[in-house]
Amino acid sequence: MTPPPSAPADAPADAAVPKASDIIIDCDPGIDDAIAILLAAACPEQVRIAALTATHGNVGLDLTARNARKVLTLAGRPEVPVHAGCPRPLTAPVHDAAHIHGGNGLGGIDLPDGEGGIAEGHGVDALIAEARHDRTLVAVGPLTNVAVTLIKQPQTAARWRRLVIMGGGVEKGNVTPQAEFNIFTDPEAARTVLTTTEWPAESRPVLFPLDATHQALLSPEWISDLAGSGGTVCRTAAAMLGGYDTPSTAARGGKAVHDAMAVAWTIRPELFETRSARVEVITDSGAARGRTVADFASTEPTADIVTGVDAPAFIDWLKERLMSLDAARSDG
């Protein structure tokens, strides 16, 4: 994990600070989605959230879109548009995770209504429009919106700067022994996205599977410390995390904020190690449905899979960034 080079000694004073890159977050908030949105909002010098698109997933679309709006307001970014996208998978039955994220998707925490309403225009159309502006797309829910975008306009794949996906599990799943939630919820969409031939080799998708996200778990002590470390943002984030029941990691004494890692890659990629692989998604009926199969020996890779995480650095940085949002609110 090599840090980025510093600016030359004779460079202009502002040369060491690159221009913030624009990202779109396709999400289904969801507690870990909420943490991901807060993290992006907390790094304005590195990334600018151009828009959010909401999809079905952890709860229904009506809630995920409203939750996205609420979290942006909490983060002090109410001007960011939220576009509602696809309300159900391409062909699969609707499947949610309300038993994990609570009936409202945010662990039962009742956030104030977000400023402004849901933006006009379907989420898919927003993704197509934003692809014309050299954005990075961070997809942290089921991949329905992204798949429909590629079905409607395949050339969109070549217009994204990069696609970063939270989804899949190389060794194991969390919904079934073999399948992770985002992929299992719409495996046909995931297969469309991960097997399209339209991705340029130099910008193929980055995939954060459970194998990576389970490497950096937030302990009860970390969450308790966060609650006492800041103001409204930190207390709210800690309260949401406190209601985040994740059986796949509970036995290991912590909680995984899967989606926040995908956002973190756009800001601090040096925290992560990747390996290229050819990825297939099983869409057959049966026990393997929704499984992601990674062939690391392939000479024709289709994704860069995150395999390693500097967990202490990520966890410490996440807390520092969340605390910075409270400092910004106080300053404002």
C-alpha positions in Angstrom: 0.0 0.0 0.0 2.0 2.9 -1.3 1.0 6.5 -0.5 0.5 8.8 -3.4 3.5 10.9 -4.4 3.8 14.3 -3.0 4.0 17.4 -5.2 7.5 18.6 -6.4 9.2 21.2 -4.3 8.8 23.8 -6.9 5.1 23.1 -7.6 2.5 25.7 -7.0 1.2 25.8 -3.4 -2.1 24.2 -4.3 -0.7 21.5 -6.5 -0.6 18.9 -3.7 -4.3 19.2 -3.3 -6.0 17.6 -6.3 -9.3 18.9 -7.5 -12.2 17.0 -5.9 -13.6 14.3 -8.2 -17.3 13.9 -8.8 -19.1 10.7 -7.6 -22.6 9.4 -7.9 -23.8 7.0 -5.2 -26.4 4.4 -6.2 -27.8 3.2 -2.9 -30.5 1.6 -0.9 -30.2 3.2 2.6 -29.8 1.1 4.8 -27.5 1.8 7.8 -24.2 1.1 6.1 -25.4 3.2 3.1 -26.0 6.0 5.5 -22.5 5.8 6.9 -21.2 5.7 3.3 -23.1 8.9 2.4 -21.9 10.6 5.6 -18.3 9.6 4.8 -18.5 11.0 1.2 -20.0 14.3 2.6 -17.2 14.5 5.1 -14.5 14.6 2.4 -15.4 17.6 0.3 -11.7 18.3 -0.7 -11.5 14.8 -2.3 -14.9 14.0 -3.6 -18.0 16.0 -4.6 -21.4 14.1 -4.4 -23.0 15.1 -7.7 -26.2 13.1 -7.1 -27.6 10.1 -5.4 -29.8 7.5 -7.1 -32.0 5.2 -5.0 -33.0 1.6 -5.6 -35.0 -1.1 -3.9 -32.9 -3.2 -1.5 -32.6 -3.0 2.2 -36.1 -1.6 2.3 -38.6 -0.5 -0.4 -37.8 2.3 -2.8 -40.1 4.8 -1.2 -38.1 4.5 2.0 -34.6 4.3 0.4 -35.2 7.5 -1.5 -36.5 9.3 1.5 -33.7 8.0 3.7 -31.1 9.2 1.2 -32.7 12.7 1.4 -32.7 12.6 5.2 -29.0 11.5 5.5 -27.9 14.2 3.1 -29.6 16.8 5.2 -28.0 15.4 8.3 -24.6 15.7 6.6 -25.3 19.3 5.6 -25.6 18.5 1.9 -29.3 19.1 1.2 -28.6 20.5 -2.2 -27.5 17.1 -3.6 -30.3 15.7 -5.8 -31.8 12.3 -5.0 -33.4 10.4 -8.0 -35.7 7.4 -7.3 -34.8 4.5 -9.6 -36.0 0.9 -9.9 -38.5 -0.4 -7.3 -37.9 -4.1 -7.9 -35.4 -6.5 -9.4 -35.3 -7.3 -13.1 -37.0 -10.6 -12.8 -36.4 -11.9 -9.3 -39.0 -11.7 -6.4 -38.6 -8.7 -4.2 -36.3 -9.4 -1.2 -35.4 -6.9 1.5 -33.3 -6.7 4.7 -35.6 -4.9 7.0 -34.8 -7.6 9.6 -31.2 -6.2 9.6 -31.8 -2.5 9.1 -35.1 -2.0 10.8 -38.5 -1.3 9.4 -37.5 2.2 8.3 -34.1 1.1 7.0 -32.2 3.3 9.5 -32.3 1.0 12.6 -35.5 2.6 13.8 -33.8 6.0 14.2 -36.3 8.7 13.2 -34.3 11.3 11.3 -36.0 14.7 10.4 -37.4 14.9 7.0 -34.8 15.8 4.4 -34.8 19.3 2.9 -36.3 19.4 -0.6 -38.1 16.5 -2.3 -37.1 13.7 -4.6 -35.7 15.1 -7.8 -37.5 14.8 -11.0 -36.4 12.2 -13.5 -35.9 8.4 -13.1 -32.7 7.3 -11.4 -31.6 5.4 -14.6 -32.0 8.5 -16.7 -29.9 10.4 -14.1 -27.1 7.8 -14.3 -27.1 8.1 -18.1 -27.0 11.9 -17.9 -24.3 12.0 -15.2 -22.1 9.5 -17.2 -21.4 12.3 -19.7 -19.5 14.3 -17.1 -16.6 11.9 -16.1 -18.1 10.7 -12.8 -17.2 7.7 -10.7 -20.2 5.6 -9.9 -20.3 4.0 -6.4 -23.0 1.3 -6.4 -23.7 0.0 -2.9 -27.2 -1.6 -3.4 -28.6 -4.2 -5.7 -27.4 -3.4 -9.2 -30.8 -3.0 -10.9 -30.4 0.7 -11.7 -26.9 0.1 -13.1 -28.0 -2.9 -15.2 -31.0 -1.0 -16.7 -28.7 1.9 -17.5 -26.4 -0.5 -19.4 -29.3 -2.2 -21.1 -30.8 1.2 -22.2 -27.4 2.7 -23.3 -24.5 0.2 -23.3 -22.0 2.9 -24.2 -22.5 4.4 -20.8 -20.0 1.9 -19.4 -17.2 3.6 -21.3 -18.2 7.0 -20.0 -17.8 6.4 -16.3 -14.4 7.1 -14.8 -14.8 4.0 -12.7 -17.5 1.8 -11.2 -17.0 0.8 -7.6 -19.4 -2.0 -6.4 -20.1 -3.3 -2.9 -21.3 -6.8 -3.5 -20.6 -10.5 -3.6 -18.6 -12.9 -1.6 -15.7 -15.0 -2.9 -15.6 -17.5 0.0 -19.0 -17.2 1.4 -22.3 -15.2 1.5 -24.5 -13.6 4.1 -28.0 -14.3 2.8 -27.2 -17.9 1.8 -24.0 -19.8 2.4 -22.9 -18.8 -1.1 -24.6 -15.4 -1.8 -24.2 -11.9 -0.6 -27.3 -9.7 -0.2 -26.8 -7.1 -3.0 -26.0 -9.8 -5.6 -28.6 -12.3 -4.3 -31.4 -9.7 -4.4 -31.0 -9.2 -8.2 -28.5 -11.7 -9.6 -29.6 -11.1 -13.2 -28.8 -7.4 -12.8 -25.4 -8.2 -11.3 -24.6 -10.6 -14.1 -25.5 -7.9 -16.6 -23.2 -5.4 -15.0 -20.2 -7.7 -14.2 -20.2 -9.6 -17.5 -20.8 -6.7 -20.0 -18.1 -6.4 -22.6 -18.5 -2.6 -22.7 -16.2 -1.9 -19.7 -12.8 -0.5 -21.0 -9.9 -2.7 -19.7 -8.4 0.3 -17.9 -11.6 1.1 -16.0 -13.1 -2.2 -15.2 -15.3 -2.4 -12.1 -13.8 -2.5 -8.6 -15.6 -5.0 -6.5 -15.8 -5.0 -2.6 -16.9 -8.5 -1.6 -17.7 -9.6 2.0 -14.2 -11.1 2.1 -12.9 -7.5 2.2 -15.6 -5.7 4.2 -15.5 -8.3 7.0 -11.8 -7.4 7.6 -12.6 -4.0 9.2 -15.3 -4.4 11.9 -16.5 -1.7 14.2 -16.4 -2.8 17.8 -19.1 -1.9 20.4 -16.4 0.2 22.1 -15.7 2.1 18.8 -19.4 2.8 18.4 -19.7 3.9 22.1 -16.7 6.2 21.7 -18.2 7.6 18.5 -21.4 8.5 20.3 -19.5 10.5 22.9 -17.0 12.0 20.5 -19.0 14.5 18.6 -22.4 16.1 18.1 -25.5 15.3 16.2 -23.9 13.4 13.3 -21.7 11.2 15.5 -24.6 10.4 18.0 -27.0 9.6 15.1 -24.4 7.4 13.3 -23.7 5.6 16.6 -27.4 5.1 17.3 -28.0 3.7 13.8 -25.0 1.3 14.2 -26.3 0.3 17.6 -29.5 -1.0 15.9 -27.5 -2.7 13.1 -28.0 -6.5 13.6 -25.4 -8.3 11.4 -25.5 -12.0 12.3 -22.6 -12.7 9.8 -20.2 -10.6 11.9 -21.8 -10.5 15.4 -19.9 -13.7 16.4 -16.7 -11.9 15.6 -17.5 -9.0 17.9 -18.2 -6.2 15.5 -20.2 -4.7 12.7 -19.2 -4.2 9.1 -19.9 -1.0 7.3 -19.6 -2.6 3.8 -20.8 0.4 1.8 -18.5 3.0 3.5 -15.5 1.0 2.2 -16.6 1.4 -1.4 -16.8 5.2 -0.9 -13.4 5.1 0.9 -11.8 3.6 -2.2 -12.6 6.7 -4.2 -10.8 8.9 -1.6 -8.1 6.7 -0.1 -7.4 3.8 -2.5 -4.0 3.2 -0.8 -5.9 1.6 2.1 -6.9 -1.4 -0.1 -5.2 -4.2 -2.1 -6.8 -5.6 -5.2 -6.4 -8.6 -7.5 -7.8 -8.8 -11.0 -10.2 -11.7 -11.8 -12.8 -12.8 -14.2 -16.2 -12.7 -12.3 -19.3 -14.7 -13.1 -22.6 -14.5 -11.3 -24.7 -17.6 -10.9 -28.4 -17.0 -11.9 -29.6 -20.6 -12.0 -32.2 -21.6 -9.4 -30.9 -23.6 -6.5 -28.4 -23.3 -3.7 -25.8 -21.4 -5.7 -28.1 -18.7 -6.9 -26.5 -15.2 -6.4 -23.0 -16.6 -5.9 -20.1 -14.6 -7.3 -17.4 -16.8 -8.8 -13.9 -15.2 -9.1 -11.3 -16.7 -11.4 -8.0 -15.0 -10.3 -6.0 -17.0 -12.9 -8.0 -15.7 -15.9 -6.1 -13.9 -18.6 -9.3 -12.0 -19.4 -10.2 -10.3 -16.1 -13.4 -8.4 -15.8 -13.0 -6.8 -12.3 -10.5 -5.7 -9.7 -11.5 -7.5 -6.5 -10.5 -5.9 -3.2 -8.7 -8.6 -1.2 -7.0 -6.7 1.5 -7.8 -3.7 3.8 -5.7 -1.7 6.2 -8.4 -2.1 8.8 -6.9 0.1 11.7 -6.3 3.0 9.3 -9.7 2.8 7.8 -11.5 2.5 11.1 -9.6 5.4 12.7 -10.1 7.6 9.6 -13.8 6.9 9.5 -14.3 8.1 13.0 -12.2 11.2 12.3 -14.2 12.1 9.2 -17.6 11.6 10.9 -16.4 13.9 13.7 -15.4 16.5 11.1 -19.0 16.7 10.0 -20.1 17.8 13.5 -17.2 20.3 13.6 -18.5 21.7 10.3 -22.0 21.9 11.6 -20.8 23.8 14.7 -18.8 26.2 12.5 -21.8 26.8 10.4 
